[in-house]
């Protein structure tokens, strides 16, 4: 069965509607490793395509070659993208909940970890949560770019 069309924020639309994610790529079809998936997720995140970014981060989180001790970290990274997606959709409760969970999951790891500046990513989630408290959840919030990768370690 064909999936339902979605708007650019990943919300399901009525059948027959224009699918704004028709060109979206599935991680399994375009990447060969968790590292490639992470790179693609960051590109999508920086383009404010958070629904699509979360799909690639989730691929990393659930990849076979990710160590069990790092799964919570990648879950947190994924939750940042999902929280931003909820903010774009106008879902205040969902956005705040996911951003809080993300920060909690990430706080268990050093900075940097897996080439990601954990402290900067937590700061990014806090800044978005503060904007939501002040303005509500809106597509036009000032979403920062994903923190630059560090050189201290390598991606999975």
C-alpha positions as CSV (number, residue, x, y, z in Angstrom):
1,X,0.0,0.0,0.0
2,X,1.3,3.4,-0.9
3,X,2.0,5.8,2.0
4,X,-0.2,8.8,2.5
5,X,1.1,12.1,1.1
6,X,2.8,14.4,3.6
7,X,3.4,18.1,4.0
8,X,7.0,19.5,4.2
9,X,6.9,19.0,8.0
10,X,6.0,15.3,7.7
11,X,2.4,15.6,8.7
12,X,0.2,13.1,6.9
13,X,-2.3,14.7,4.4
14,X,-5.5,13.4,3.0
15,X,-5.1,10.9,0.1
16,X,-5.0,12.7,-3.2
17,X,-3.2,15.8,-1.7
18,X,0.1,16.9,-3.1
19,X,2.9,15.0,-1.4
20,X,5.5,17.7,-0.5
21,X,7.9,14.9,0.5
22,X,7.6,12.9,-2.7
23,X,11.3,13.5,-3.4
24,X,12.4,12.7,0.2
25,X,15.0,9.9,0.3
26,X,14.9,6.9,2.6
27,X,18.2,6.4,4.4
28,X,18.4,2.7,3.5
29,X,18.3,3.6,-0.2
30,X,21.0,6.3,-0.3
31,X,23.6,5.6,2.5
32,X,25.9,2.7,3.1
33,X,27.0,3.6,6.7
34,X,26.0,5.4,9.9
35,X,28.6,8.0,9.1
36,X,27.1,8.8,5.8
37,X,23.6,8.9,7.3
38,X,24.8,11.3,10.0
39,X,26.4,13.6,7.4
40,X,23.1,13.6,5.4
41,X,21.0,14.2,8.5
42,X,23.1,17.3,9.4
43,X,22.7,18.7,5.9
44,X,18.9,18.2,6.1
45,X,18.9,19.7,9.6
46,X,20.7,22.8,8.3
47,X,18.2,23.1,5.6
48,X,15.4,23.1,8.3
49,X,14.1,19.8,6.9
50,X,13.8,18.3,10.4
51,X,11.4,15.5,9.5
52,X,13.8,14.1,6.9
53,X,16.8,14.8,9.2
54,X,15.2,12.7,11.9
55,X,14.9,9.8,9.6
56,X,18.6,9.8,8.9
57,X,19.6,10.3,12.6
58,X,17.3,7.5,13.5
59,X,19.1,5.3,11.0
60,X,22.3,6.0,12.9
61,X,20.7,5.4,16.3
62,X,19.5,2.0,15.2
63,X,22.4,1.0,13.0
64,X,24.0,-2.4,13.7
65,X,27.5,-1.0,14.1
66,X,26.5,1.5,16.8
67,X,27.7,0.4,20.2
68,X,25.0,-0.2,22.8
69,X,26.5,2.5,25.1
70,X,26.0,5.1,22.3
71,X,22.4,4.3,21.5
72,X,21.1,6.8,24.1
73,X,23.3,9.5,22.6
74,X,22.0,9.0,19.1
75,X,18.5,8.8,20.4
76,X,19.1,12.2,21.9
77,X,20.5,13.6,18.7
78,X,17.4,12.2,16.8
79,X,15.1,13.8,19.4
80,X,16.6,17.2,18.7
81,X,15.5,16.9,15.1
82,X,12.0,15.5,16.1
83,X,11.6,18.4,18.6
84,X,12.4,20.9,15.9
85,X,9.9,19.1,13.6
86,X,7.2,19.4,16.2
87,X,8.0,23.1,16.6
88,X,7.6,23.6,12.9
89,X,4.2,21.8,13.1
90,X,3.0,24.1,15.8
91,X,2.9,21.3,18.4
92,X,4.1,23.2,21.6
93,X,3.8,20.2,23.9
94,X,5.5,17.7,21.6
95,X,8.3,20.1,20.8
96,X,9.1,20.9,24.4
97,X,8.8,17.3,25.5
98,X,11.2,16.0,22.8
99,X,13.7,18.8,23.3
100,X,13.7,18.2,27.1
101,X,14.2,14.4,26.5
102,X,17.0,15.2,24.0
103,X,18.9,17.4,26.4
104,X,18.5,14.8,29.1
105,X,19.8,12.0,26.9
106,X,22.7,14.0,25.6
107,X,23.7,15.2,29.1
108,X,25.0,11.7,29.9
109,X,27.8,12.1,27.3
110,X,31.0,14.1,27.2
111,X,31.5,17.0,24.8
112,X,32.6,16.2,22.2
113,X,31.2,12.7,21.6
114,X,31.1,10.9,18.2
115,X,32.5,14.1,16.6
116,X,29.5,16.1,17.9
117,X,29.8,19.0,20.2
118,X,27.4,17.7,22.8
119,X,27.4,20.9,24.8
120,X,26.6,23.1,21.8
121,X,23.8,20.7,20.8
122,X,22.3,20.9,24.2
123,X,22.6,24.7,24.1
124,X,20.8,24.6,20.7
125,X,17.9,22.6,22.2
126,X,17.7,25.0,25.1
127,X,17.6,28.0,22.8
128,X,14.8,26.5,20.8
129,X,12.8,25.6,23.9
130,X,13.2,29.2,25.2
131,X,11.9,30.5,21.9
132,X,8.9,28.2,22.1
133,X,8.2,29.5,25.6
134,X,8.3,33.1,24.4
135,X,6.6,32.8,21.0
136,X,5.0,29.4,20.7
137,X,5.8,26.6,18.3
138,X,6.1,28.1,14.8
139,X,7.7,27.2,11.5
140,X,9.5,30.6,11.4
141,X,11.4,30.1,14.7
142,X,15.1,30.9,14.5
143,X,16.5,27.4,14.2
144,X,20.3,27.3,14.5
145,X,22.4,25.2,12.3
146,X,23.7,21.9,13.6
147,X,26.9,22.5,15.6
148,X,30.0,21.9,13.5
149,X,31.6,18.5,13.8
150,X,34.7,18.3,15.9
151,X,38.0,16.7,15.1
152,X,38.5,14.9,18.4
153,X,36.7,11.7,17.3
154,X,35.2,10.2,14.3
155,X,31.6,9.5,13.3
156,X,30.4,6.0,13.8
